[in-house]
Amino acid sequence: MKKEIQNKFAVCIENKDSDDLEIRKIYLVIPDKEAESEGYFRVVDESGEDYLYPQSYFVLIQLPHEAQNAMRVSQ
């Protein structure tokens, strides 16, 4: 049986010292247990690359499945 990957999404609420994050934009959070245990989320920012940012820069949100599919396609 194939296990479905649960995607996390977050809204950016802070972008201090980062020109590659847009406030009020939704980002896909890439699973990274080690980073999360240290207080960071791994997200693909406006540069198109994934980087670690403080969790305090984001608020996790739940998106409907249709919106999740659209976000994955646009990444």
Secondary structure, 3 states (H helix, E strand, C coil): CCCCCCCEEEEECCCCCCCCCCCCCEEEEECCHHHHHCCEEEEECCCCCEEEEEHHHEEEECCCHHHHHHHHHHC
